[in-house]
Amino acid sequence: MKHVWQMTINLSVLVILSNFTLMAQGEPIVLDNPSFEDMPRHSKEPRFWTNCGNPGESPPDVQPDYTFQVSKSAFDGNTYLGMVVRDNDTWEEVGQMLSSPMRQGTCYKFSIKLARSLTYYSVSREKNTPANYIEPVKLRIWGGFGKCDKRELLDESPLISNVDWQEFKFKFEPQADYTHFVLEAFYKTPSLFPYNGNLLLDDASAIEPIPCSTDIPAVAQAPSVLPPLVNNGNEEEPISPVITRRPPPDTTTRAGSKGPKTMFGVSKEDLVAGLTVPIEDVEFEANSAALLASTTQYLDELEAFLRENPNVIVEIGGHTNGLADKAYADELSAQRARAVVDYLKANSVSPIQLRYRGYGKRYPVASDSTPQGRKKNQRVEVKIVAIIKQ
């Protein structure tokens, strides 16, 4: 009986100590508007958040606004926060006053969904030319005592290269009773030169006190990237892109025409609405919508044909291989198709003639079990939408 009483007393002491520990740690600190809900718009921070960026530069954006061609769906609610870093050594950040101060010596956990957009078109501050703010950046979290005060760097994420939403977790132990909280987009460190990049943020958690012995993994889910070009059995080595030289476009004239009479070997007389033709030899940087400079010459035939035939309307369709997950494949294929459209428009093709669409991995033309098959599936096609009678 004595042992039973002793066990009961010990358990009671443990419960009391646990309660005292919870009281000492405090209640979770809840953020205002943690999923950055507001009217989609550029250069205006979401409600309850303060713009803490560099003076003279525009504030962050409530996305998706489409001004900068950011089209990703929100993870939570309808909108999310978009922040950039710029090539003139300026970057964006937001902050707010906390519902209650963080306590010195108390450990906290915090999580937020982060992603990167494959398109974030704006203007280079250094060159004053159009630029795609596509480079990966990281999130830095600061504590301070006033609006936009960055007194202590509490934690930072790895570089955010994933284009689908991923949950990133943080743990910090503030060295003072900070009353304010700042979220900052920042460059890869160290970096010799500033660059143009973007960071998307959604669904921030409360800031919760935890025992300091708690282990918090930095990434709750591994970022999605395209797998290397090898088969499941690793029996074949990755292949390098092979650029096949194409003969110059057919520029023979017909009835006084000065331009090409064919589009990738198909004559104008044979074009009908719904016809789809692959654009061969167009390559992109790995896991990116950036066209390789050595392959844009193969778009010149299409560019010349469309300029000489303004009554032909086409859709540029992007496709990926089957190894990526659906969300990644859909977004990457759409952004690659858009990159081709942007190239054509930059070379004087009328925007009225151009559409684009990402088909992801829905329509393979070969097996994904070999590098050659995957390369065929990861393609760009041009589809005739309409031929307007003149």
Summary of the structure (lengths in Angstrom):
residues: 390
radius of gyration: 26.8
end to end distance: 102.8
largest distance: 111.3
contacts: 1213
relative contact order: 0.12
helix: 19%
strand: 27%
